[in-house]
Structures are given as structure tokens and as C-alpha cells.
Amino acid sequence: MKGTTMDLSPTGWRKSTRSGGGNACVEVGRIAGGAAVRDTKDRAAGYFTTTGEQWSAFVAAIK
């Protein structure tokens, strides 16, 4: 039985317009079914992913 794979290559990286011009913030990119988050200070270090449900819960909690 073969498993399925998902493309987790983030697209459309965005950061808040309120973050200013510095590199002390995070960026959020889209992935299939969720979001990817990375640090602007070291983009090459990678990113972590969340499901759409996890991302929605996070956003609701910080509003």
C-alpha cells in the first residue's frame, strides 16, 4: 500500500505591515492545507508547518 505525499513547499511568503523595516519578525507562507512560518533573521534555517485548523486557532488566540 502506497502512502500519499503532500507538497509542503510554501508560497506567497508574507509578513505584517506593522513589523517595520527590521528583520525581527516572522513570515507566513501558504502550503496545501495549512501554513508555514519562518524567522526573517534566518530564512535559510527552515520553517515549521501547521494545519489550517492549527493556524486558525493560533490567529484566533492572538486577536
C-alpha positions as CSV (number, residue, x, y, z in Angstrom):
1,M,0.0,0.0,0.0
2,K,1.4,3.4,-1.0
3,G,1.1,6.4,1.1
4,T,0.3,9.9,-0.1
5,T,2.6,12.8,-0.1
6,M,1.8,16.5,0.1
7,D,3.7,19.4,-1.4
8,L,4.9,21.4,1.6
9,S,6.8,24.0,-0.5
10,P,5.5,27.3,0.9
11,T,4.3,30.0,-1.5
12,G,3.4,33.6,-1.1
13,W,5.5,34.5,2.0
14,R,4.1,37.5,3.8
15,K,5.0,39.5,6.9
16,S,2.9,42.0,8.8
17,T,3.0,45.6,7.5
18,R,3.3,46.5,11.2
19,S,6.6,44.8,11.6
20,G,8.5,47.8,10.2
21,G,11.7,47.5,8.2
22,G,13.7,45.4,10.5
23,N,14.3,41.7,10.5
24,A,12.8,40.9,13.8
25,C,9.6,39.3,12.7
26,V,8.2,36.1,11.2
27,E,6.8,35.4,7.7
28,V,3.9,33.2,6.9
29,G,3.6,31.2,3.7
30,R,0.9,29.0,2.2
31,I,1.1,25.3,2.0
32,A,-1.5,22.7,1.0
33,G,-4.0,22.6,3.9
34,G,-2.2,24.9,6.2
35,A,0.6,27.5,6.8
36,A,4.4,27.6,7.1
37,V,6.2,30.0,9.5
38,R,9.8,31.2,9.3
39,D,12.1,33.7,11.0
40,T,13.2,36.7,8.8
41,K,16.5,36.8,10.6
42,D,17.5,33.4,9.2
43,R,15.2,32.3,6.4
44,A,17.7,29.6,5.4
45,A,17.2,27.9,8.8
46,G,13.9,26.5,7.5
47,Y,10.3,26.8,8.7
48,F,7.7,24.9,10.6
49,T,4.3,24.0,9.3
50,T,0.8,23.9,10.8
51,T,-2.5,22.6,9.6
52,G,-5.2,25.0,8.6
53,E,-7.1,24.2,11.8
54,Q,-4.0,24.9,14.0
55,W,-3.3,28.2,12.2
56,S,-6.9,29.4,12.6
57,A,-6.8,28.6,16.3
58,F,-3.5,30.4,16.7
59,V,-4.8,33.5,14.9
60,A,-8.0,33.5,17.0
61,A,-6.0,33.2,20.2
62,I,-3.8,36.3,19.4
63,K,-6.5,38.6,18.3
